[in-house]
Amino acid sequence: MTKTWWLAAMMLAGGASAAEAKDAAPCPKDLICASEPNSVGGAMLRAGYQGLIDTDNQGDPMIVSAAAGYKFNIYFYDCEVHKQCASLQFSMRLTPSERRDLTFVNKWNSEQRFGQLALTKDGDLRLTHDMSTIGGITPANFNDMVEWWSSMMGTLETFLKANPPVPEPTPLIRPVPTPPVKTST
């Protein structure tokens, strides 16, 4: 019990958590880092994708790209004053031709490993994949992740076709029509 309490106290008092971690040094040469948006945009271009550097509605860096017939963005997270970001989120939003529900989303998330699906309040589907870049990512690792991302977007299209929406059940109780009101003349 004493060891558990001591360990918990050390964890609470100890330095930065994973969410607070930042690259202390500049991005190492030939590596890809969220702290250096040009390294991410350049890696996308070298991998054969668009890599337009822009800013999101919070003022943080963002990469605009496309793959598998879909447009997507790479958002930069854990930024300090819109710089020195620590992680990336690949994100694609899709408005399906037929509405999907949480059962569909949960099925996807239980069967797919590299892409998380969410249902927006507007009924759109949002596919995401997050990655930390603290210390830098090798070009080979980054390219592999981008290929997985592209594959996930294509897999989502196949998944949509293979899992059509379930029609709404017909209510068992039907409303009784209101009898006409007699009027006196």
N, C-alpha and C positions, 0 to 999 in steps of 0.2 A: 504494500500500500504506500509506504514512504517513497519507494522508487518511482511509482506511478505519479505521485503528487510532485516530486522533484522534477521529473521529466516534463510534466505539463507546465510547471512554472517556468522552466527553461525555454520551452517553446513559445510561451506567451511573452516572455521578457526578451527573447533572442531577437536578432536583427530582422532584416526585411523578409517578408513572406514572398512566396513565389509570385503573387500578383504585384508586388512592389519591386521586383527585381528589374534592373536596368543594365544595359551594357555600360560599363565604366570606361572602356576604351573605345576608340573609333572602330568601325567595322573592319575586321581583318581583310587584307588584300585577297581578292578572288573568292570571297564569301558573300552571301546574300544576307542582309540584315534589315529589319524593319526600321532601325535607327537611321538607315541610309536609303530613302525611297528610290533613288536612282539605281541602286544595286538591284532592287526588286523589278523595276521597270525594264532595266537592261537584261535581266535574267529571263523575263517573259519574252522579250524580243529575240534573244539567242535561242530560246526554246521553240521559236516559230509562231508565237502568239502576239497579239497587240499588247502594248505596254504603255498606254497613254497615262502620264502622271497628271492628276487633277487633285482637287480637294473636295471633301465631303461637306455636308451641311453644318458640321461642327467646326470646320476649319482644319481638320486633320488631313494628312495625305490620303490619296485613294488612287488606285490603278483601275483603268477602264480597259476591259478586254473582251474576248469572245472565244468560244470553243464549242464543238459539237452542235453548232447551229444556234447557240444561246449566247446572249450578252451576259457578262457578269462583272462584278467589281471585286477588288481586293481592298478591304478596309484596313487601316492601320490603327492599332489599339494600344492602350497603356502609354499614351504620349504625354510628354511634359511640354505644355505651351505649344502644341501642334508640331513638336519635334521630339527627337530621342524616343521613338516608339519602340515597343518591345515585342509586339506580336502582330500577326496578320490574320484576317478572316476573309476567306474566299466566300462570296455570297451571290446567289442568283435568285431572282423572284420570278415566279411563273403564275400566270392566270390560266388555270386549266379550262378546257371547253365545258367541262361538267364539274360542278362543285364537289369537293372531297371533304371528308370529315376527319375527326381525330382518330377513328379506327384505322383509316387509311394511313395517316401519318405514323401512328404507333406501329403498324405492320412494317412500314418502311424502316423505321428506326430500329426495330428488333431484328431485321434481316440484313441491313447494310452497315458496314463498319466505318467507312471513311467520310460519309456525308450525313449530316443531321438535317432532318426535315421538320419544319414547323408550319403551322397554319396561322396566317395573319388574321387580324380582326376583319379584314376585307374579304376573306375567303381565298386569298392567294396562297400559294405554296412558296416557302422560302427554304432553299437548300444552302447549307453553310458547312465550312470546314475551317477550323482554327489551328494555328500553329505558332509556337513561340520561336523567336529567332535569336534569343540571347546567346552571345558568343559566335553567332554566324552559322549559316547553313551552307553546305557544299553545293556547287552547281548540280552535281549528280543527284543529291537528295532533293533539291528543289525541283529539278526537272521531273523526277519520279512522282513527287507530290502533285505537280501540275497535271501529269498524265492521269493520276488517280482521280483528280478533280474532273478532268474532261470526261473520263470514263463514267463517273458518278452522274454527270449531267445526262449523258446518253442512256445510262441505266434507268434514270428517272422516267424518261420518255417511254421506255419499254415497260416499266413498272406501271405507269398510268394506263397503258393499253391492256395489260394483263390483269389489272384490278379495277374494273369499271365500278362506278358508284352503285351502291345498293339502292334500288328504288324505295321510296318511302312506302311503308306498309299502309294498306287501305284501312281506314278506321273501322272497327267492329261495330261501333254505334253510329248510326246515321241520324242526322237531325230529322225530327218530325216536322213536316211542313205545317205552317200556321194556317188554320182554317180561315177562309174569307170572313170578313166582318160584314154582318148584315146591317144595312142602313134602312131606316124607315123613310118612306116618302110621304 
